[in-house]
Amino acid sequence: MAVVIENVTKCYGRLRAVDGISLNVKRGELFAFLGPNGAGKTTTIKMMTGLLTPDSGTITVCGHPMATDSQLAKARIAFVPDQPFLYGKLTAREFMHFVGEMYGIDRNILPARIEHYMAQLAVTGYADQLAEGYSHGMKQRVVLAAALLHEPEVLVVDEPMVGLDPRTARTVKDIFREWANAGRTVFMSTHTLEVAEAIADRIAIINHGRIVACGTLDELKAKAAREHRLEDIFLELTDPKDPPELEEAVIPM
């Protein structure tokens, strides 16, 4: 397994943001993680990437426990947050050199790898401009290109399509699919249900800090009240007026 989350809980004061969740994410899988605002998605991702420590439970990345082997676990992950951050006084090329050296990429191959990923995400034409002048979409492209530089085993992305034009969004979807087909793992949190429906191998839905469904799209449809689109399934399983019983909604992982 690429990522194993076992009975993980995280509280903020009296708020139980993540409530004993368990997930297994396979190698070579494009995994979509869905949920309404405040459901626990971002907290889960921050614990997966080592930015937060669970109150209880364990998280293992590529066989390395985050609690005891965090350096090795983090070395196998790249994380693209929903709000891309760049140093405004660096160009995209300078930023990518910085990221590549931080990950210890061989300096003999780093320039070619930078050019490859900048070209793939249509950054090359802006590579030597200061990042402070970039649009949100351009920042997103640069951050994603930088995340791919060390070719991580697990790519974690939070709202990857926000701010991207249709052509770049298509490119990103193709990259995610190619990444999974090559045996790596993509863990994608998104509100764009059409993207999850189109490209995800499996989908998990979190609501009020608990996993209410996990499986392929066909498995989710089988658990829903009737055959319908992912949007309908999502709304049914996260309805605040009529929340589903956990025992009925969960699909074995």
Buried (B, 14 or more C-beta within 10 A) or exposed (E): BBBBBBEBBBBEEEEBBBBBBBBBBBBBBBBBBBBBEEBBBBBBBBBBBBEBEBBEBBBBBBEBBBBEBBEBBBBBBBBBBBEBEBEEEBBBBBBBBEBBEEBEBEEEEBEEBBBEBBEBBBBBEBBEEBBEEBEEBBBBBBBBBBBBBBBBBBBBBBBBBBBBEEEBBEBBBEBBBEBBEEEBBBBBBBBBBEBBBEBBBBBBBBBBBBBBBBBEBEBBBEBBEEEEBBEBBBEBBBEEEEBBEBEEBBBEB
